[in-house]
Amino acid sequence: MTPELKEILEGLKRDYLKSLPEKIENAAKLWRAGETDLLETEFHKLKGTGKTYGLPEISELGLIAEELCSKKGATRDRAVELALDILGKIHEARLAGEEFDLSGCGEFAELSALR
């Protein structure tokens, strides 16, 4: 990979990270409004874009959260709560230049167990 291409990709990743709080807030608004179909679509988008921007943990989280949006009641409620919280933690870690390991995240283990 050329240095120019690497710089372009890093810029795209930074832009994606800058937009993540807006994506989290949009998902939270959809959740509060009871728009679960649209919320499921938002998690689907995260599933698709995370790896594209070099953030595979977002894709993995999006996959599970999208699945759990189809559940009913307390399971879905808890899943959405966990997913939004984890997204915030991913954002914080990545802004600090750190990786985010889902396998070491207790909330992600709880989310996964809801499947």
PyMOL commands that set and color helices and strands:
alter all, ss='L'
color gray80, all
select helices_A, chain A and resi 3-32+36-53+56-68+73-95+102-104+106-113
alter helices_A, ss='H'
color red, helices_A
deselect
rebuild
show_as cartoon
